[in-house]
Amino acid sequence: MISALGETTAGPALPRLRDIMLQSSEGRRILRDRPRINSRTLDMQSLANLPEGTFGRTYTSWLERTGVTPDPREPVRYIDDPELGFVMQRYRECHDFYHVINNFSVNRESELAIKFFEFANLGLPLAAFSALFGPLAMTSKKRHRLFSEYVPWALKCGSSARCLITVYWEERWEQNTEDMKKEFGLLDAPPARWPRRKQTTDVRT
């Protein structure tokens, strides 16, 4: 349902993102290669063996800490143009990288913060829908923290940072995560409140 909504409401956002990708050499390589991100395409053991502080090691540590995998992403079904369909698929499969590089968990607060960030950075309507309606299910205390701490960061950082759809993450596994944040213009995020492993629920969309 959510995946279908994202595809049917994308409108002009996908052609705009595709055009942004075409403006950079990194983005053009992504469109040319059409890489996929899942447990079949990634060598998780090699990434886990990278030095501390590298993006690949940070990513596998995040997966272990949150208890999720790269796999639960729906395939694109309702976009006829193959290139635009790939842009939507790429958006879905790179979503976790935004959590990783900003050090967010996958609880509801963190997920909504990333949705606000995505809307400011990418402009996809689905991110806006999630950001607007998701807080209705939160307690007043968590909603206050979301809007007082996370949302101001997400809107400022998302709008000022490089458009992250142009990042070829798979070419950057050995790069230092903090150096990547500086390169992309990412501001330090509010400290994330990480639940214990047994309490973590995958609420990603």
Salt bridges, closest charged atoms under 4 A:
GLU7 OE2 - ARG92 NH2 2.65
ASP19 OD1 - ARG18 NE 3.03
GLU26 OE1 - ARG162 NH2 2.86
GLU26 OE2 - ARG172 NE 2.95
ASP33 OD1 - ARG32 NE 2.75
GLU52 OE1 - ARG57 NH2 3.03
GLU74 OE1 - ARG77 NH1 3.05
GLU83 OE1 - ARG18 NH1 3.17
GLU93 OE2 - ARG36 NH2 2.59
ASP96 OD1 - ARG73 NH2 3.05
ASP96 OD2 - ARG204 NH1 2.27
GLU109 OE2 - ARG145 NE 3.17
GLU111 OE2 - HIS95 NE2 2.77
GLU111 OE1 - HIS99 NE2 3.03
GLU118 OE2 - HIS95 ND1 2.50
GLU118 OE1 - LYS115 NZ 3.34
GLU149 OE1 - ARG145 NH1 2.64
GLU170 OE2 - ARG90 NH1 2.72
GLU171 OE1 - ARG29 NH2 2.72
GLU183 OE2 - ARG162 NH1 3.60
GLU183 OE2 - ARG172 NH2 2.87
ASP188 OD1 - LYS181 NZ 3.27
ASP202 OD2 - ARG204 NH2 2.60
